[in-house]
């Protein structure tokens, strides 16, 4: 079975993600998100893993500056893929990367409101090689 990335500009790209250390306690995530809301920075995707928040945001520079006042923050290069929102689409991508010897260190995703596509953020050891491997999937 063949799948394709959603055919549109920017369907597969390298982006900068914020990696934020946050306390693992009630209210901690709300406080972090409140910092971004106060600055009117939109969250495009988020993953929370115990004491680490991983964020794709509308303005990474402003978000980083605002968050650094209270949190330990790093930025990392990750991939953002827009996939067809149907069974097997992400499995197809993961298999292509595995065949090329690329491990997915972590990922998180969100489906669009129209249900036609899903946006996946993934961290791989070599984003440039991953893009090259996935070029044939477009």
C-alpha positions as CSV (number, residue, x, y, z in Angstrom):
1,X,0.0,0.0,0.0
2,X,1.4,3.4,-1.0
3,X,0.9,6.6,1.0
4,X,1.9,10.2,0.3
5,X,2.6,13.2,2.3
6,X,-0.2,15.8,1.9
7,X,0.8,17.5,-1.4
8,X,1.2,21.2,-0.5
9,X,4.0,23.7,0.2
10,X,5.8,22.8,3.4
11,X,4.4,19.2,3.7
12,X,7.8,18.1,5.0
13,X,10.3,20.5,6.6
14,X,12.9,21.0,9.3
15,X,11.8,23.3,12.1
16,X,13.0,24.4,15.4
17,X,11.2,22.9,18.4
18,X,11.4,24.2,22.0
19,X,12.5,21.6,24.6
20,X,11.4,22.9,28.0
21,X,12.1,21.4,31.5
22,X,8.9,21.7,33.5
23,X,8.1,20.4,37.0
24,X,6.0,17.2,37.1
25,X,3.2,18.6,39.4
26,X,-0.3,19.8,39.1
27,X,-0.6,23.2,37.5
28,X,3.0,23.3,36.1
29,X,1.9,22.8,32.4
30,X,-0.8,25.5,32.8
31,X,1.8,27.9,34.1
32,X,4.1,27.3,31.2
33,X,1.3,27.6,28.7
34,X,0.2,30.8,30.4
35,X,3.6,32.4,29.7
36,X,3.0,31.8,26.0
37,X,-0.6,32.9,26.1
38,X,0.4,36.2,27.8
39,X,2.8,36.8,24.9
40,X,0.1,35.8,22.4
41,X,2.3,33.0,21.0
42,X,0.3,30.2,19.4
43,X,1.1,26.5,20.1
44,X,1.1,24.6,16.9
45,X,1.9,21.2,18.5
46,X,2.9,20.0,21.9
47,X,4.1,16.9,23.6
48,X,4.5,16.5,27.3
49,X,6.7,13.7,28.7
50,X,6.7,13.8,32.5
51,X,9.1,16.7,33.1
52,X,9.8,17.8,29.5
53,X,7.5,19.8,27.2
54,X,8.3,19.8,23.5
55,X,6.6,22.7,21.6
56,X,6.2,23.8,18.1
57,X,5.1,27.5,18.3
58,X,4.2,30.4,16.0
59,X,7.2,32.5,17.1
60,X,10.1,30.5,18.5
61,X,12.3,33.5,19.2
62,X,9.7,35.3,21.3
63,X,8.7,32.1,23.0
64,X,12.2,31.1,23.9
65,X,12.9,34.6,25.4
66,X,9.7,34.6,27.4
67,X,10.2,31.0,28.7
68,X,13.9,31.5,29.6
69,X,12.9,33.9,32.4
70,X,11.5,30.9,34.4
71,X,12.5,27.6,32.6
72,X,15.5,25.8,31.3
73,X,14.9,26.0,27.5
74,X,16.7,24.5,24.5
75,X,15.8,24.5,20.8
76,X,16.2,21.5,18.6
77,X,16.0,20.8,15.0
78,X,13.1,18.3,14.2
79,X,11.0,17.4,11.2
80,X,7.4,18.4,10.7
81,X,5.4,16.3,8.3
82,X,1.9,16.7,7.1
83,X,0.4,13.2,6.4
84,X,-2.8,11.9,5.1
85,X,-5.0,11.1,8.1
86,X,-5.7,7.5,7.4
87,X,-4.6,4.1,8.8
88,X,-1.0,3.2,7.8
89,X,0.2,6.7,6.7
90,X,2.6,7.2,9.6
91,X,3.6,3.5,9.5
92,X,4.7,4.0,5.9
93,X,6.9,7.0,6.9
94,X,8.4,5.1,10.0
95,X,9.1,2.1,7.8
96,X,10.9,4.2,5.1
97,X,13.1,5.8,7.8
98,X,13.8,2.4,9.4
99,X,14.9,0.9,6.1
100,X,17.3,3.8,5.8
101,X,18.7,3.0,9.2
102,X,17.2,6.1,10.8
103,X,15.7,5.8,14.3
104,X,12.8,8.0,15.5
105,X,13.9,9.2,18.9
106,X,10.5,10.6,19.7
107,X,7.4,12.0,18.0
108,X,4.1,13.6,18.7
109,X,1.2,14.5,16.4
110,X,-2.1,16.3,16.0
111,X,-4.9,15.9,13.5
112,X,-6.3,18.8,11.6
113,X,-9.9,19.9,12.4
114,X,-11.0,18.8,8.9
115,X,-9.7,15.3,9.5
116,X,-8.0,15.1,6.2
117,X,-4.4,15.5,7.4
118,X,-2.3,14.9,10.5
119,X,0.8,16.9,11.5
120,X,3.7,14.8,12.9
121,X,6.7,16.2,14.7
122,X,9.6,13.8,14.8
123,X,13.1,13.8,16.0
124,X,15.7,11.7,14.1
125,X,19.4,11.7,14.4
126,X,20.0,13.0,10.9
127,X,17.1,15.3,9.7
128,X,18.7,16.0,6.4
129,X,19.0,12.3,5.6
130,X,15.4,11.7,6.7
131,X,14.2,14.5,4.4
132,X,16.2,12.9,1.5
133,X,14.7,9.4,2.3
134,X,11.2,10.8,2.4
135,X,11.4,13.0,-0.7
136,X,10.1,10.0,-2.8
137,X,7.0,9.9,-0.6
138,X,5.8,13.3,-1.8
